């Protein structure tokens, strides 16, 4: 897989950007949206945040940002390069 673009840096970087930009935008949006609650120090807000996170984990079986760790880089490269499902 990684030899596909050997010697063709412009094509390799174009694919990299096509994959990186949407994922980075999603992460940035989630970070901006959650920073206030994540950095909260008021006891009631911290308690409410923790209750909500536990509820999300209880309902979905995963943490709110679990999509970050579930990302399959190799599958995405194959798909974006036209070789996958």
N, C-alpha and C positions, 0 to 999 in steps of 0.2 A: 504494500500500500504506500509506504513512504517514498519509494523510488519513483512513483508515478510522475512527479514533477522535477525529477533530477535534471538540472541544467536550465529549467524554465522558471526562474524566480518570479517574473511578473505574473504568470499564471498561478503559481503557488500562493503568492501574496494576495491575489484577487480572491482565491478560494478562502483563504484565512480571514480576510475582511468580511466576506459574505457570511461566514459562520460567526465571527466575533461580534460584529456590530449589533445584531438583534439580541444576542445573549447578554452583552454588556449593557445594553439599554434596559433590558428587563431587570438585571441585577441593580443597576443604578436607580431605577424607579422604585424598586422594593426597598433599597437602602434609604433613599430620601423619605419615602413614605413611613418607614418604620423607625427612623432614627429618633424621633421625639419620644416615642413610647419605650424604645430600647434604652435610652439614656435617662429615663425618668428616675427621679430620686424621692418623689413624694410617696410615702408609705401606701396610701390608698391606690395610687396609680400603679405602683409596683405590684401590689396584691392583685389588682384587676388584670394587669398584663399577664401575670403568672397563671391566674385562673383561666383566662382566654386561651393561652398557649396549651395548657393541660387539656382543655376542652377540644381544641383542634386536634391534638395528638390522639385523644380518646376517640374522636369521631372518624378521623382519617387514617390513623395508624402511623402517621409520619409528622415530622415537624414542618412548620410553614416554609422553610427553605430547603426541604429535602430534595427538591428538583436540582439543586446545585450539585449534589453528590451523585445523583442518578444519571447525569449527563454522560452519554456514551460517545466520546470523542471520535473513536474509530468508525462507529456506525454513521455518525453525522458526516464525516469526511467522505465516506463511501457513497452516501446518499447524495450529497452535494456535488460530488464529482461524477454522478450519473452511473454508479456501479452498484447501488443498493436498492432496497425496496422503496 
